[in-house]
């Protein structure tokens, strides 16, 4: 099955535009994309409230934990893309085969080389929770390929959504290079418009020739994928609690407005007072205002929804 980037010039754009023009009228409650959206809401909500997601969004990221999460993603995507390659000609998956646009294994390999060095493959190993996830993906790909769409949809659509939020959080909190080493996973160089691509993907998914029972099984499998991911998060949380605070590279720089003001880097004079232009203390004072706190809470909640969708 050719990828969306292949074919006559303009063919992909025309397909996307045709879909966009009829999207509102053509999407039915019985379409697979709608069944997945409605059928995984509860799992999605639970994912939003995992400690791992909440800490990530606040920039409280331990670098060692971020590295381990990247390792887990590497093994997960290696399994997923191996099974996608195996089923690239299967009618139950072929229309969703976009290796140039979506595959993440190579990008994750670059990230691991950045974090662990050239011999990274000798230093990383698949964790117990990740192995359970990997085993399930291989089982599906080899014995129930019609369910592979659940894993592909859950991962890649999330990567193109909340993943872009987490890219910025990770880069800033971990002080990663502006050249984006360590976060290649989040870059989709062959997708120029993520929103249009997601629409194309959903249209292809809805066009699969699937009966009602198979669709229900796919939704069930997508919820299972969420469960596997949350088990990985719980495993990472447990490891994170055992890491010393010295390993905590994350958290956004800033002053909490407490303690000795003379330690503030923007301390303006020798009288023990912060100058009127001190951004640290001005921000701290502003953040204490009720309206600002309400706005900040709303922003965090919105970001959590997008990021949780990515992480799953």
C-alpha positions in Angstrom: 0.0 0.0 0.0 1.7 3.3 -1.0 2.0 6.0 1.6 0.1 9.2 1.5 3.1 11.1 0.3 3.5 8.9 -2.8 1.5 9.1 -6.1 0.8 11.9 -8.5 1.4 15.4 -7.3 -1.6 16.8 -5.6 -3.4 13.5 -5.2 -3.1 13.4 -1.4 -4.2 17.0 -1.1 -7.3 16.3 -3.3 -8.2 13.3 -1.2 -7.9 15.3 2.0 -9.9 18.2 0.7 -12.7 15.9 -0.5 -12.9 14.4 3.0 -12.9 17.8 4.7 -15.7 19.1 2.5 -18.0 16.2 3.5 -16.7 15.4 6.9 -19.6 16.8 9.0 -22.2 15.2 6.8 -20.5 11.8 6.2 -19.3 10.9 9.7 -21.8 8.5 11.3 -22.1 7.3 14.9 -21.4 3.8 13.6 -18.1 4.8 11.9 -15.1 3.3 13.6 -13.5 6.7 14.4 -16.6 7.7 16.3 -17.0 4.4 18.0 -13.3 4.7 19.2 -13.8 8.3 20.3 -16.9 7.5 22.4 -15.8 4.0 23.5 -12.4 5.1 24.9 -13.5 8.3 26.7 -13.4 6.7 30.2 -9.9 5.3 29.6 -8.8 8.6 28.3 -10.1 10.4 31.4 -8.2 8.0 33.6 -5.0 8.6 31.7 -5.4 12.3 32.2 -5.2 11.8 35.9 -2.2 9.5 36.1 0.6 11.0 38.2 3.0 10.6 35.3 0.9 12.8 33.0 0.3 15.4 35.6 3.9 15.7 36.6 5.0 15.8 33.0 2.7 18.7 32.2 4.0 20.7 35.2 7.5 20.2 34.0 8.4 18.1 36.9 10.4 15.6 34.9 13.3 13.5 36.2 15.7 13.1 33.3 16.4 9.5 34.1 12.7 8.8 34.0 12.3 10.6 30.7 15.0 8.4 29.3 13.3 5.3 30.6 10.0 6.4 29.1 11.8 6.9 25.7 13.2 3.3 26.0 9.6 2.0 26.6 8.4 3.9 23.5 11.2 2.4 21.5 10.3 -1.2 22.3 6.6 -0.4 21.8 7.0 1.2 18.4 9.5 -1.4 17.3 6.9 -4.1 17.9 4.0 -2.1 16.4 5.9 -1.2 13.3 7.2 -4.7 12.8 3.6 -6.0 12.8 2.4 -3.1 10.6 5.1 -4.1 8.1 3.9 -7.7 8.3 0.3 -6.7 7.6 0.9 -3.9 5.1 -0.9 -5.9 2.3 -3.7 -7.1 4.5 -7.1 -5.6 3.5 -7.9 -5.0 7.2 -4.9 -2.8 7.7 -3.3 -1.8 4.3 -5.2 1.5 3.9 -3.6 2.7 7.2 0.0 1.9 6.3 1.9 5.2 6.2 5.5 4.2 7.0 7.1 7.5 5.7 4.7 9.7 7.6 4.2 7.8 10.9 6.9 5.3 11.8 8.8 6.3 14.9 11.4 3.6 15.5 14.2 5.4 13.7 13.5 8.7 15.5 13.5 7.0 18.9 16.8 5.4 18.0 18.3 8.8 17.5 16.9 10.0 20.8 18.3 7.0 22.6 21.7 7.6 21.0 21.6 11.2 22.3 20.8 10.1 25.9 22.9 6.9 26.1 25.6 7.3 23.5 26.5 5.3 20.4 26.3 2.0 22.2 22.8 2.7 23.5 21.5 -0.7 22.2 23.7 -2.4 24.7 22.5 -0.2 27.6 18.7 -0.4 27.3 16.3 -3.2 28.0 12.6 -3.7 27.8 10.8 -3.3 31.2 8.3 -5.8 32.5 5.3 -3.6 31.9 6.5 -2.7 28.4 7.1 -6.3 27.6 3.5 -7.2 28.3 2.4 -4.4 25.9 4.9 -5.6 23.3 3.7 -9.2 23.6 0.1 -8.2 23.0 1.0 -6.2 19.9 2.9 -9.2 18.4 -0.1 -11.5 19.2 -2.5 -9.1 17.5 -0.3 -8.7 14.5 0.2 -12.4 14.0 -3.2 -13.8 15.0 -5.8 -11.0 14.9 -4.5 -8.4 12.4 -7.9 -6.7 12.2 -7.2 -5.4 15.8 -3.9 -3.8 14.8 -5.8 -0.6 13.9 -6.6 -0.1 17.6 -3.0 0.1 18.5 -1.9 2.2 15.5 -4.8 4.7 16.0 -4.3 5.0 19.7 -0.6 5.7 19.3 -0.1 7.8 16.2 -3.2 10.0 16.5 -2.0 10.8 20.0 1.5 11.6 18.7 0.0 14.1 16.3 -2.1 15.7 19.0 -0.9 16.0 22.6 2.6 14.8 21.7 3.3 18.3 20.3 2.4 19.8 23.7 4.8 17.4 25.5 7.6 18.2 23.0 7.7 21.8 24.2 7.4 20.8 27.9 10.2 18.3 27.7 12.5 20.6 25.7 12.1 23.4 28.2 12.0 21.4 31.5 15.0 19.2 30.6 16.9 22.1 29.0 17.3 20.1 25.8 19.1 21.7 22.8 17.2 24.0 20.5 18.3 21.7 17.7 15.9 19.1 19.1 18.2 16.3 20.1 16.4 14.0 22.4 13.0 14.8 21.1 13.2 13.6 17.5 10.3 11.3 18.4 7.9 14.2 18.2 9.0 15.4 14.7 7.0 14.3 11.7 9.0 15.7 8.9 6.8 14.1 6.2 3.5 15.5 7.5 3.0 19.1 6.6 -0.4 19.5 8.2 -1.2 17.3 11.2 -4.9 18.1 11.3 -5.5 17.3 7.7 -3.5 14.1 8.0 -5.5 13.0 11.0 -8.7 13.6 9.0 -7.3 11.5 6.1 -6.4 8.7 8.6 -9.8 8.6 10.1 -11.4 8.6 6.7 -9.3 5.6 5.7 -10.2 3.9 8.9 -13.9 4.5 8.5 -13.7 3.0 5.0 -12.4 -0.3 6.2 -14.8 -3.2 5.4 -15.6 -4.2 9.0 -18.7 -5.7 10.5 -20.3 -4.5 13.8 -18.7 -7.2 15.9 -15.2 -6.5 14.6 -15.6 -2.8 15.3 -16.6 -3.6 18.9 -13.6 -5.8 19.2 -11.4 -3.0 18.0 -12.8 -0.6 20.5 -12.2 -3.2 23.2 -8.6 -3.6 22.0 -8.1 0.2 22.1 -9.1 0.3 25.7 -6.7 -2.6 26.3 -4.0 -0.5 24.7 -4.8 2.4 27.1 -4.5 -0.1 30.0 -1.1 -1.3 28.9 0.1 2.3 28.7 -1.1 3.1 32.1 0.7 0.1 33.5 3.9 1.5 32.0 3.1 4.8 33.6 2.6 3.2 37.0 5.9 1.3 36.6 7.7 4.6 35.7 6.0 6.3 38.7 7.4 3.6 41.0 10.9 4.0 39.6 10.6 7.7 39.9 9.8 7.6 43.6 13.1 5.7 44.1 15.2 8.2 42.2 17.1 10.9 44.3 16.1 14.5 43.9 19.5 15.1 42.3 18.2 13.2 39.3 15.4 15.7 39.0 16.4 17.9 36.1 12.9 19.1 35.3 10.7 21.8 36.6 10.4 25.2 35.0 12.9 27.8 36.4 11.4 30.4 38.6 11.2 31.7 42.1 8.3 31.0 44.4 8.4 34.4 46.1 9.4 32.9 49.4 12.6 32.8 51.4 15.4 35.3 51.3 14.7 37.9 48.6 18.4 38.6 48.4 18.9 35.3 46.7 16.7 36.3 43.9 18.8 36.7 40.7 16.9 39.9 39.9 17.5 41.5 43.4 17.9 45.2 42.6 19.7 46.8 45.5 21.4 46.3 48.9 18.4 47.1 51.0 16.9 43.6 51.1 14.1 44.4 48.7 13.5 43.1 45.2 13.3 45.8 42.6 9.9 46.7 41.1 11.0 45.0 37.8 11.8 41.7 39.3 10.1 39.1 37.0 10.3 36.3 39.5 8.5 38.1 42.3 6.1 39.8 40.0 5.1 36.5 38.5 4.8 34.9 41.9 2.5 37.7 43.1 0.4 37.6 40.0 0.0 33.8 40.2 -1.6 34.2 43.6 -4.5 36.2 42.2 -7.8 34.1 42.1 -8.6 34.9 38.5 -5.1 34.0 37.3 -5.2 30.8 39.3 -8.5 29.9 37.6 -7.1 30.6 34.1 -3.9 28.6 34.9 -6.1 25.7 36.1 -8.1 25.8 32.9 -4.9 25.8 30.7 -3.5 22.9 32.6 -6.7 20.9 32.3 -6.8 21.5 28.5 -3.2 20.6 28.1 -3.7 17.5 30.2 -6.4 16.3 27.8 -4.2 16.7 24.8 -1.1 15.3 26.4 -2.9 12.3 27.8 -4.2 11.5 24.4 -0.6 11.6 23.1 0.9 9.5 25.9 -1.7 6.8 25.2 
